[in-house]
Amino acid sequence: MALDILRSGANFQWYVIPLLAMVVYIYFNEYKKKNWKGIAAGLSLYMVHWLFEIANALIQHFTGHALWTVPTGTAFLLLVGVGVELSLMFSVAGLIYSKLLDDDPKKKILGMNNRLFVALSSAAFFSVFEIFLAMTPAFVWVYPWWGALPVFITVYVPFFVVSMYCYDWQPKTQMRVIGGLFAVNAAALILFAGILRWI
C-alpha cells in the first residue's frame, strides 16, 4: 500500500503548505536570535532522520519488507516509511528539545548528564508514542519483533543523542557533521531514488 502512494500527488492536501511555512518561520526566528546551537541540534537530528529513512527504504528494496511503513494517511509519502508530515515534525524536533538543555553542559539530572538525560527521555517519549501510531492504519511496524524497545535503541537514541550533543560542539564540528550527513543523504537519494529507482 505504501509503495502504491510513494511520491504520488494523488493524496496531496493544502495543509502541507502552512506546516512548511511554520517550519521555515521557526528556523528564521532562531536565525534572527542567533541561536546557532539550537539550529545545529535541529539540523543534526533531521540529517540522522533522513539517513535512517533511506536505510529503511533500502531494507524494503532488498528484502521486500521495510521495518516500518506509512501506507495511508499522509498527503505525500516521501519514502516508504515517512510522510511529509512526519518529516516536517522531525525537522524541528531537535531544535525544540534543545530548549530543555541546561546552560551548563555538565549539570546532572538524576545523576545523569543533562544532555544524555534529555536525549534518552526524548527517545523514550517518541518510542512510546509510536506504540499508539502503530495501532492506527497510518503507521505499520512490519515485523512482530520490531516494536517500541528496538525503535528506542536503534532509532530514537541515535536521533536525540546526536542532536543533544551536537548542541555543544564547536561550530566547525557541527558544520562537518551536518554537512557530511547532508552529503551522504543527498548522494543516496540521487543514486537510490533518482537513478536506480530502488527507493
Secondary structure, DSSP 8 states (H G I E B T S, - for coil): -HHHHBT-GGG--TTHHHHHHHHHHHHHHHHHTT-HHHHHHHHHHHHHHHHHHHHHHHHHHHHS--SEE--SS-S-EEETTEEHHHHHHHHHHHHHHHTTS-SSTT-EETTEEHHHHHHHHHHHHHHHHHHHHHTSTT-EE-STT-SHHHHIIIIIHHHHHHHHHHTTS-HHHHHHHHHHHHHHHHHHIIIIIIIS---
